[in-house]
Amino acid sequence: MSLSDHPRVYGSAALAVAFIAGIFVTLGFKDLYPELEARYERRKKRSRRGSIFLGPVSLEDREKPSEGSFDRGNGIVDGVEGTIGNTPLIKIRSLSEATGCLILAKAEFLNGAGGSPKDRVALNMIQVAEEQGLLSPGRGDTIYEGTVGSTGISLAVLARARGYKAHICMPDDMAVEKSDLLHHLGAMVERVPVAPITDPGHFVNLARTRAREHTAASDTPSRGFFADQFESLANYTAHMKTTGPEIYAQTGGQLNAFIAGAGTGGTIAGVTKYLKEERGLVSLRAVLADPQGSGLYNKIRHGVMYSSTEREGARRRQQVDTMVEGIGINRITENFEAGRGLIDDAIKVTDEQACRMARWLVEHDGIFIGSSSAVNCVAAVVTALKMPKGSRVVTILCDSGTRHLSKFWKHIAAMGLEDETQEQDEDLLAALGLQDIQR
């Protein structure tokens, strides 16, 4: 047998040829096969339109209770979209100890695109628009939205990831770090004077107008898409498809109350509908957390949309009379209406209570949150105090306090709550003015 016939030599020669061919293909692929490169680019565009909303978690995983850790998969996800969802459910130790109930918080600030529950909503709205042909990657389309911040941030990130531009209209009294972040994310931002929803200059109405003008322009094939988070049913259905099933799985279906605030109303409607209607948790207590100045509290409690700050001469701001951003509204949206009949109670939270709760959570749990999350946590405590000991209460931590430095946290500092001389071991219920609540 000759040397060339030896199987080891033959195998080594074949391996060397394959290796050299691999280098050749890698270096010369685009020059030698431009049509394959073009085909790859077309496939990449199509793959962006696929439904990856649930990330690496299978339907079966979502349908059965989780017995161990609940994570985003085995280490690899498909783009920034894959970092959305499957957020941890955190036991807030200090609140649980103070109330005698297990208070759990869905850490939505850990969503990896825009860092809030609006990541889920933004992705679902974009996917639905793509399925309907309203958005098409590579055409130059722009997503328009009227938002106080978080939805716009999520849309700005996902727009870039999926081949679109973003144009955000927001009130000029929102924290400036939100609009700064939007600029850095490549979005066009219009900060507009605060106006009532009946005014064409209201930030939501303006976004709708901008999208319509874009589509009507004859000098471009691109289209303007108005996301319409307040009325789009892709909002609450996002939470029915993901947030609700995740909470059910993480608790094994063992929860007694769910608490959330409402701006668009998508979170509380979607989660409550999933838990009560699809999972049959009819005894679950669904509670709205509402900031001062919002009319939703009275709508749930008394069937009338009214806030005392609406009376003649009493109102200080054009919008809801609170420093809290993201929740609180004086009209009924389609998303809120979808779940309104399933909400059992509402709790009104003052700005002072929200500030004190935010500071408490930093000092006792190392949790740094924004204003809407603080409102949720106050309402969770109030709800827990009215329930039997050992009850499981779930709420939402919406976003980080880093988006609220120039307004909410600046006010907390002005209240003296960050002074080193302040007694940090005071009673939580006394600090919130809840010491008289009896079970």
N, C-alpha and C positions, 0 to 999 in steps of 0.2 A: 504494500500500500504506500503510495507516494505521500509526501508531506502535505500536498494540497488536498489530498483526499481525507486527511485526518479530521474527524468531526470537531475537535476542539479548535483547530485552525480555521475550519470553515465557519464555525459559529462566531469566532472573534472577527473574521473578515466581514461577515454579515452585519455584526454590531457596529463595526467602524463605518461601513457604508451608510447604515441607517443614521448614525450620529452626524456624519458629514452632510447627508441629505437634509437632516433636520435643521442644521445651521443655515444651509443654502435656502431652504424654504422660509426660515424666519427672517433672513436678511433681504430676500428678494421677493417676498410674497406680494407686496403691493405693486411692484414693477411688472412681475410676470403674470399676475392674475388680477387685474383691476376689476374684472366683472365679479370675482368672488368677494373682493373687498366691498363693492357696492351692495352685493347680496347680504353680506354681514351687517352693513349699516341698516339696510331695510329691516332685517330680522331684529336688530337691536331696538329699532323704533317700535316694531310690533310688540316686542316683549314688554315695553313700558306700559302698554295698554292692557296687559293681562291683569287679572284680579289677584293681587297679592296682599289683600287687606288683612287677612288673618295670619300673615307671616308663616312661621314654621310650625305653628300649632295646628294639628289636624282636627277635623270635626269630632272625631272620637275622643281626642284629648279634652276638648271643651265640654263634651257631654257627660263626662264622668267626674266625680269629685276627685280633687287632687289629694294624694296621701303624702306627698313629699314637697320638694321645692317646685315652684311654678315659674318656669323661666321661658326665654324666647327661643329655645331650641338648642342645638348641639354645637354652637359656636359660629356658624356662618348664616347670615341672612341676606336677602336680595335687596341691596341698596338701602338708602336711609328709610325707605318705606317699611323695611323689615324690622326696624327698631321701634315701631309703633305697636302698642298693646302689650298684654301680658305683664303689666306693671305689678309690683309687689303689693301685698296687703299688709300694712304695718299695724302692729299693736302699739297704741299710744299708752305707754305705761302710766304716766302721771294722771291722765284722764280716767283710765281704768281704775286706778287705785282710789281716786277721789269719788267715784260714783258707785263702785262696787259692781260695775258691769264691764264687759269686755268691749272696749271701744277700738274699732279697727278702721284704718284709713287707707283708701286706694291711692297709692302714690303716683298720681297722674303727671306730676312734674317730671317723672322719669321717662316719659315718652321721648323718643330720641330725635324727633324732627324739630318741633317747635316747643317741646317741653311743657305740654298741657293736654287736657282731654280734647282740645280742639284739633289735635293731630288726627284723631280718629275721624272726626267730622270732616275735616278738610280733605282727607284722602278719599273718603266715601263719596263726597260731593264731586270730586274730580273724576273718580272712576265712573260714576253714574253719567256724568256729562260726556265722557269719552264713549261710553256704550251707546248713548243717544246721538252721537255725532256732533255734539255741540263744541267739543274740544278735539283738536287733532295735533299731535306733536309734530314740530317741524314746519307748521304753517304760519307761525308768528302770532299765534293766539295769545290773548291777554286775559287773565282772570281778574275781575273787579270785585271788590267786596267793601261793605261798610262795616267797620268793627271798632271796638274800643281797644283792641290790641292783640289778644291771644290768637284769635282765628286768623287774623292777618299775618301773624308771624308763621303760623303753620302753613298757610297757603303760600307764603313767599318761599319757604324752604321747598315745599313739594312742587311748586311751579317750576323752579329751577331743575329739580331732579327729574321732572317728566317732560321738559322741553317747552315751557311756557314762560310768559312774563307775568308779573303781578302789579296791580294798581290798587292801593289801599286808601280809602277815605276814612278819617277818624276825627272825633271831636277834639278841639284844641285844648280841652281841660284835662286830657289824659296824661299820665306820667310820661315825661319826655323820653325816658330811656326806651320806651316801647317804639316810638317813631324812629329814634336813633338806630335801634336794632333793625328795624325794617329797611332803613336806608342801606345799612351794611349788608343786608341780605339781597340787595339788588332790586328792591321794590320801589316803585314810584309811590310817594306818600303825599296825600293832601290832608293837612290839618285844617279843619273848617270850623267856623264859629258854631257853638252849640245852638241847636234849634229844635223845635218840636217836630214830631214825626209828620205833621201836616204840612210842614214847610218843604218846598222843593230843594232847599239847601241843606236839609238834614243829611247827615253823613251816609245813611243807607240809601236815601233817595238819590243822592248825588252819584253814588257808585252805580246804581241802576242806569242813570242817565248816561254816564260815561261809557258803559258797556254798549248801550244802544247806539250811541254816536259812533263808537268804534266800528261796530258791525255795519252801520249804514254808510260808512265812508267808502267811496268808489275807487280810491287809489291804492287799495291793498286787498289781497285775497284773505287776509287774516280776519279772525272774528273776536269780538269781545264777549266774554261769558260772565254774567252776573251770578255769583255763587249763591247769594240770598240765604245766608245761614238761618235767619229768623223764621223764614217760611218754608224752606226746602225740607221735605220729609226725609231726605238723605241724611239729615242731621240726627234725628232721634233714632232712625233705623240703624245708624252706625253703632249706637250704644246698645241697641237690642241684639246686634250681631256679635258684639265683642265685650263691652264693659259688663253687661249683665251676666253673660255666660261665665266670664272670668270670676266675678264675685261669687257666683253660685258654686263654681268648681273649687275656689280657694277656701270657702267656708264649708264645703261639703253639703251645701244647702241648709246649713244650720245658722240662720240669722233671724233676728226678731224685728229689726228696724233698719230702714235705709233713709239717710238724710242728705239732701243736696239743695243748693240754691238754684235759682233759675234766672238766666238772662234771655237766651233764646228758648230755654225750657227743654232742650234736647236731652240732657243728661238725666234729669229726674224722670222725664216721660219714658225714655227708652229703657232705662234700667228697671223702673217700676213695672212697665208693661211686660218685660221679659220674666221678671221674678214672679209676678202675680198671675199673669195670663198663661205664659208658656210653661212655667214650672209649678204653678198651682199653689204658691205660697200666699194663700188668701188671708192668713192671719198676720202677715208681715205689715208692720206699721210704716207707711211711707210719709215722710215729713218734709215739708218745704222749709228751707232756711232763708229768711228774707231780711235784707238790710232795711234800716230806717228809711222812710221816704218812698219805698216801693209799695205799689197797690196790690201785689199778689197775695200778701198776707190776708187782707180783708176779703179778697176774692175767694180764697179757700175757706176761711173761717165763716164769712157771712154772705158769700155769694155776690158781693158788690166790689167792683174795682174802685178803691178809694184809699187815699192816704191823707192823714190830717194836715200834712204839709201842702196839700193841694188847695186848701181853702184860700180865699182871696187875701192877698197881701202876706201870706205866710211863707211862700216858696222863695228859696234863696237861689236855686239853680234851675236851669231850663230842663235838665233831666232829673233823675231820681236824686232826692236831697240827701246824699250820703257821700262820704269819701271812698266808699267801697267801689271797686271797679270790677266789671265782668258779670255781676248779677244785680238783680233789682230792675224792675221795669213797670211801666204804668199802662200797659196794653197786653192783650192776649195774643200770643203768636200761634201759628198752626202747630208748631212743635209742642208747646205747652198744653194746648188744647187736646192733643193726642193722648195725653196721660192724666189730664186734670181730674177726671172722675175717679182715678185710682189713688189720689193723694188723700191721706187721712187727716192731716193736721198741718198747721203752719206755725212757725216760731219767729217772732220779730227780734232782731239783734241790733243793738245800738252800735254806733261807731266806737264808743268808749269800750264796750264789751269786746268788740273785735280787736281793738288795739291791745287790750289787756291779755286776751287769749294769745295773740301772736307773740307777745313778749314772754308770756308764761311758757310757751312751747319751746322757745329758744333756751330759756334758763333751765328747764327741767327735762327736756327730751332732745335738745340739740336739733330741733326741727325749725327751719327758717322758711316761712311761708308768706304768701300774699294775702290781701284783704279778704277775698272771697273764701279762701280756705279757712281763715280765722272765723268767719261767720258760720261756716259749716260746722266747725268744731264746737263753737258755743252752742249751736242748736243740738249737736250730738249729746253734749253734756246735759242740757235741759231735758231732752228726750229720755236719756238714760235714768235721770233722777225720778222720772215718772213711771219707770218700768220695774219689774221684779229684779232683785239682785241676781247677777249672773247672766242677764240678758246680753245678747250679742247685737251691737249697734255698729253699722257700717256707714262711713261718710267718705267724702272726696277731698284730697289735697290737690288743688288745681294747678298752681304754679308756684315758682320760687319767689321769695321775697326780693330777689335781685331786680325784679321788674317793677318794684313798688318803692324804690329807695327815695325818690324825689317827692313823694306825696305821702303815702301811707306810713312808711317807716320814719319819714321826717316828722310827721305828726306824733308818732310814738315817742320820739326823742324829745319833742317839745312838751309832751305831757310829763316828762321827768321819769318815764318808766325805765330808762336805760342808765339812770344815775347809780353809781357804785354804792351809794349809801342806802339804796332802797332795800328793804327787807324782802329777800327772795323766797323765804320759807313761809310766807303768808298762806292762808287757806285759799284754795282756788275758788271755792263757792262764794266766799266773802269778797274776793277780788272782783268777781263777776256780778255780785249782787244777787246771788242765787241761793243764799243760805236758808231762806225761808221755804224753799220748795220741799214739799213732803211727798213721800211715796204713798 
